[in-house]
Amino acid sequence: MAALKTKDPTAVVKFFGAGTAACIADLVTFPLDTAKVRLQIQGESMSTERSSGVRYRGVFGTIATMVRMEGPRSLYSGLVAGLQRQMSFASVRIGLYDSMKQFYTRGSENANVASRLMAGCTTGAMAVAFAQPTDVVKVRFQAQVRGASETKRYSSTMDAYKTIARDEGVRGLWKGCMPNITRNALVNCSELVTYDIIKELILKYDLMTDNLPCHFTAAFGAGFCTTIVASPVDVVKTRFMNSSAGEYNSAINCALTMLKKEGPTAFYKGFMPSFLRLGSWNIVMFVSYEQIKRAMTRAQKSWESPI
């Protein structure tokens, strides 16, 4: 049995594997994420919506409306910034999670829940501080309506970075950083820790082997828990990052304005696309991540020990 034990992937393998797997997951689930953003920001222009009616209804209704009114390409608006975000963001928050977990347990293999939560919070905060500008640009592009009658805020990804920095200052690229740190602390804790624990329990009680069905089950559970915990903060983050200069004084002011104008249900706007997106994103990402880790570890082993 000892001969069957595979070498643990290195931190470098996990770092680049996480970024690559997250990009694959984004390519598959990006239309759901765009639909989620459109549903979350719906309600900001109350006077417009009263006169024209609610534009988007439900996940697939939103996608159908966007395809009909703006064309299929609108579903992938902001994809370049999204992939830039995942390559820099997921590499840190997911790829460094195990290393940070070992740091908090001082190298022990038996990590308790508190150590896992601290590791998740730390890598989530580090990732936001590093990759926030890419998230701001991604949300702005997803919220931008394509069409002849609409004035486009940005012509390209690079134009968005330049325009935001010019009009709102460099701080504009880090707009919504605090709610995003809060969100990603919650996301990391619920997503990575839940996946970690579910997978560990499945293997501990021999319910499944460390393979695709195990990874699928753990990822689905992680996606559901993450959506419930992070959805309110995600809505506030999206509204605040998409807002024009001076619209909200702070993220707290944004949350209070939403509560006053739209009621508590506003915090769960776009819940179904959030769940569909996070559930499917987690499944694709974790399954891809596990396979990429194994492939890269095998390749590394073959390089180190050539036949």
DAVENZI-V845986 format. One record per helix or strand. SS is the DSSP state (@ for helix, = for strand). FROM is the first residue (numbers start at 1). LEN is the number of residues. If there is no record, write none. Layout:
SS	FROM	LEN
SS	FROM	LEN
This chain:
@	2	3
@	11	31
@	46	7
@	59	12
@	72	5
@	79	15
@	97	8
@	113	31
@	157	12
@	170	5
@	177	28
@	212	31
@	251	12
@	264	5
@	271	34
